[in-house]
């Protein structure tokens, strides 16, 4: 067991502690300059029903986010249990992040991953600096929900499928 006090916090221990909180995984994507551009995020959260808002956090060192941030619309795909490979490729720093994926793009440029449990058509409402990340607040303009698709979960630096039986 790793233990740390507030006086000895280090990034390794913080990552381990933060990794104990299971999260869903989303793809944030758009068509930018005629090409698909996207990334994976596991810091996604619903924020408000009225108005409809969601948020995710992005590292300030991201090379992809500055290009995505200029898109008129962003597609948020809540990745499903069959998207383990997609989550890894969308989170990579090199290569074709969309290789082998089937996508759909709206007229406004929001890009969605086929087989996701939900699609949210969004635009940036606000960004808030937060340490080594930026919190991105998104306004939801439309959505598609597929409750029959189980989501993928990220926990302790590993992707997991949820059990089929609720407890």
N, C-alpha and C positions, 0 to 999 in steps of 0.2 A: 504494500500500500504506500502511495506517495502522499506525503503530508506537507503542507506549506502554511506559513503564517503570513499575515499581511506584510510583515517586514521582509519576507523572503520570496515574494511572488516572482515567478519567472515565466517566460512564454511557454516552456514545455509543460509546466504544471498547470498553467491556465488553459492550454489547449486540452489537456487531459480532463480537467474539470468541466470545461464547456462541452466536450465531447460526450459527457454523460447525459446530456439532454437530447433525446431523439427528435429529429426534425424531418419534415418532408423535404423533397428536392424539387426545385422548379428550374425550367429553362426560361431565360429571358432572351427574346430573339426578335429580330426585325430584318427586313430586306433593306440593305444600305448600299447605295450606289450599284444596284442591280445584283447584289450578292447576299446570300444568307449570312448573318452575323449573330452570334449568340454566346451565352455563357450559362453555367450552372450555378445555382445559389441554394444554400441550405438554410439561409437566414431569412426566410419568407414568413410573413405574418399577416393575417387579416387585421384591419385597423378599425374600420367603421362601416356600418350598414347605410347610414344616411349622413353625408353622401357616401357612395360605395368607394372605399379606399383600402388598399393593401400596401405593404412595404417590404422591402428587402434591403440587405446591407451589401455593399461592394467594397473590396479593398481599394484603397487609394492608389495602389501600384498597378491596378488592372490596366492593361494596354487595350483591352476590348471596350471597356465601359465608355471612354471618351467618344468613341465612334457611335456606339449605341445610344448614348445620351442625346444625340442630335436627331434621332428618328422621331417622326411625328407620332407614331404609335409603336408600342411594344407588346409583343405577344408573351403571355406568361402561360407556360404549359406545366401543369402539376404532373410530374413524371410518374408513370405507372410501374408496377412490379417487373415488367419486361424491359425496363429502360436502364438496367444496370450499365450496359455498355454505353448508352447515350449519355448517362450522367458522367461517366469517366471521360468520354471524348469531348463533351461540352465543357468540362472542367480543365481540359488540357491546354497547354500554352502553345502547342504546335500541331500541325497537321490539319486535315479537313474535319472540323468538328461535326459536320453533318453527314459524313460518309455513312451510307447504309440506312439513313433515316428518311422516312417519308414525311414531307412537310406540306403545310398549306399556308398561303400568304393572302391577307386581305388586301383590298384596293388601297387602304391607307398604309400598308407596309408591315403590319403586325404579322409575325411568323409563328406558326404553331407546329408542335411535334405530334404526329399521328400516334394514336394509342394512349394518349395522356388521359388521366382521370378527370381533368378539367382544363379548359382554355379560358383565359381572361384577356380581353382586348383592352389595353390600357394606354394611358399617356402619363408623362411625368407631371405631377402636381407640385412637388417641392423636393429639394434635396437639403439634407442637414449634415454638416460636418460632425463626425463622431470619432475622435481619436484617429486610428489608422484606417478607418472605414468611413464611408458616407452612407447615411440612411436615405433611401430613395422612396418617397411616398408616391404611389401611383393611383390615378383615378380610373375606376373600372367603367368602361363604356358598353361592354357586352360580354356574354359568357356562354359557354357550353359545358354541361356537367355530364359525366359518364359514371354514375355510382357503381356500375358493375365492374369497373376497373379498379383494382386495388393499387394504392400508392406505394412507391418505394420510400424507405425511411433510411436516414443517415444517422448512425449511432456509433460512438467509439471508433471513428474513422473507417467505418465499414457500412456498406449498403445492405439493408435487410428488407425482407418482405413481411408484411403484417400477417398474423395468423388469420385464418378465414372465419374463426369463431370469436365474436365479441364476448368480453367477460363482464 
